[in-house]
Amino acid sequence: MSLPAVPKGVKKIFVAFLDTHFGVHFVDKLLSSGNDYEVSGILREASSSVHPRVKKTLRRGDTDLIRKALLDSDFVVYHTPECVDDSVKALRLLSSNHFEVEKRFVLVSSVMSWFETPPMVDAAPAEAGQEEEAPEMEALTEDQYNRRVPHI
């Protein structure tokens, strides 16, 4: 697994779901890289154990504490399969504030959602007396990257 590039000068990193497979391995690689990062993040399960050098762990329901940790961090990492809603809320929070220093938001996903992308199907009008069936959607390919519109 390769790490997202962490810019020079970044010290505070927030990782969502430290106790997932992704979170455990990401934090382990990050903290073993030799850099002096201050890592905090959310746990899915309150009783989970995390890397001993993680500075602060928060429960998923600690909304105010999570908000403060997100705003204090320079680099935020979310793994979407764990909870899309949480990553969308974090992205909205960060995008609705003005910061003196640039923040990075890394969204790690094995499946991208391009919900707002217009379909490439021709919608033929339904004949009288027939029910309308949803047209079969064609999967997006790599060469259609310029058509993709994410759902945020």
C-alpha positions as CSV (number, residue, x, y, z in Angstrom):
1,M,0.0,0.0,0.0
2,S,1.4,3.4,-0.9
3,L,0.6,6.4,1.2
4,P,-1.0,9.6,-0.1
5,A,1.7,12.2,-0.4
6,V,1.8,14.2,2.8
7,P,3.1,17.7,2.1
8,K,6.2,19.1,3.9
9,G,5.3,21.0,7.1
10,V,2.2,18.9,7.8
11,K,2.2,17.8,11.4
12,K,-1.4,17.1,12.4
13,I,-3.2,14.3,10.6
14,F,-6.7,13.2,11.2
15,V,-7.6,9.6,10.1
16,A,-11.2,8.4,10.1
17,F,-11.8,4.9,11.5
18,L,-8.4,4.1,13.0
19,D,-9.6,0.6,14.0
20,T,-10.4,-0.6,10.4
21,H,-8.1,-2.6,8.3
22,F,-7.3,0.5,6.2
23,G,-6.9,2.7,9.3
24,V,-4.6,0.3,11.1
25,H,-2.2,-0.2,8.2
26,F,-2.3,3.4,7.0
27,V,-1.4,4.7,10.5
28,D,1.3,2.1,11.0
29,K,3.0,3.0,7.7
30,L,2.6,6.7,8.4
31,L,4.1,6.6,11.9
32,S,6.9,4.2,10.8
33,S,7.9,6.6,8.0
34,G,10.3,8.5,10.4
35,N,8.3,11.8,10.4
36,D,7.0,13.3,13.5
37,Y,3.3,13.3,12.8
38,E,0.6,14.0,15.4
39,V,-2.2,11.5,14.5
40,S,-5.8,11.7,15.8
41,G,-8.9,10.1,14.5
42,I,-12.3,8.3,15.0
43,L,-12.9,4.8,16.2
44,R,-15.8,2.7,15.0
45,E,-15.8,0.7,18.2
46,A,-15.0,2.4,21.5
47,S,-13.1,-0.6,22.9
48,S,-10.8,-0.9,19.9
49,S,-7.0,-0.6,20.3
50,V,-4.9,1.6,18.0
51,H,-1.3,2.3,17.4
52,P,0.4,3.4,20.6
53,R,1.7,6.7,19.0
54,V,-1.8,7.9,18.1
55,K,-2.3,11.0,20.1
56,K,-6.1,11.3,20.3
57,T,-9.0,8.9,19.6
58,L,-12.6,10.0,19.4
59,R,-15.8,8.1,19.3
60,R,-18.0,8.4,16.3
61,G,-20.8,10.2,18.3
62,D,-18.5,12.9,19.6
63,T,-19.6,15.4,17.0
64,D,-18.2,18.6,18.6
65,L,-14.8,16.9,19.3
66,I,-14.6,15.5,15.8
67,R,-15.4,18.9,14.4
68,K,-12.6,20.5,16.4
69,A,-10.1,17.8,15.5
70,L,-11.0,18.2,11.8
71,L,-10.5,21.9,11.9
72,D,-7.2,21.6,13.8
73,S,-5.7,19.1,11.4
74,D,-3.6,19.9,8.3
75,F,-4.3,16.6,6.6
76,V,-7.5,14.6,6.7
77,V,-7.9,11.0,5.5
78,Y,-11.3,9.3,5.1
79,H,-11.9,5.8,3.8
80,T,-15.3,5.9,2.3
81,P,-16.4,2.3,2.4
82,E,-16.6,2.6,6.2
83,C,-19.1,5.5,6.1
84,V,-19.8,7.7,3.2
85,D,-22.1,10.0,5.3
86,D,-19.2,10.8,7.7
87,S,-16.8,11.7,4.9
88,V,-19.4,13.9,3.2
89,K,-20.0,15.8,6.5
90,A,-16.3,16.3,7.0
91,L,-15.8,17.5,3.5
92,R,-18.7,20.0,3.8
93,L,-17.4,21.2,7.2
94,L,-13.9,21.8,5.8
95,S,-15.1,23.4,2.6
96,S,-17.4,25.8,4.4
97,N,-14.6,27.3,6.5
98,H,-11.7,29.7,5.6
99,F,-8.3,28.6,6.7
100,E,-5.0,30.5,7.0
101,V,-3.1,27.4,6.0
102,E,-4.1,25.0,3.2
103,K,-5.7,21.8,4.3
104,R,-5.6,18.5,2.4
105,F,-8.6,16.1,2.3
106,V,-7.8,12.6,1.0
107,L,-10.7,10.4,0.2
108,V,-9.7,6.8,-0.2
109,S,-12.2,4.7,-2.0
110,S,-12.2,1.4,-3.8
111,V,-15.5,2.4,-5.5
112,M,-16.0,5.9,-6.8
113,S,-19.5,7.3,-6.9
114,W,-20.3,9.5,-9.9
115,F,-23.9,10.0,-9.1
116,E,-24.3,13.3,-10.8
117,T,-22.9,12.2,-14.1
118,P,-25.6,12.3,-16.8
119,P,-26.4,8.9,-18.3
120,M,-25.2,8.0,-21.8
121,V,-28.5,6.3,-22.7
122,D,-31.1,7.5,-25.3
123,A,-34.4,7.7,-23.5
124,A,-36.9,6.5,-26.0
125,P,-40.5,7.6,-25.2
126,A,-42.6,4.8,-23.7
127,E,-45.5,3.5,-25.9
128,A,-49.0,4.0,-24.7
129,G,-50.1,1.4,-22.3
130,Q,-46.6,0.2,-21.4
131,E,-44.9,0.8,-18.1
132,E,-41.7,2.7,-18.2
133,E,-38.6,0.6,-17.4
134,A,-35.4,2.1,-16.1
135,P,-32.8,2.0,-18.9
136,E,-29.8,-0.1,-18.2
137,M,-26.8,2.2,-17.3
138,E,-23.5,1.7,-19.0
139,A,-20.4,1.6,-16.8
140,L,-18.0,4.6,-17.0
141,T,-14.6,3.8,-18.5
142,E,-11.3,5.4,-17.7
143,D,-11.3,7.4,-21.0
144,Q,-14.6,9.1,-19.9
145,Y,-12.9,10.8,-16.9
146,N,-13.9,14.3,-18.3
147,R,-17.6,13.4,-18.0
148,R,-17.6,12.3,-14.4
149,V,-19.4,14.4,-11.8
150,P,-19.2,13.3,-8.2
151,H,-22.1,13.4,-5.7
152,I,-21.4,16.1,-3.1
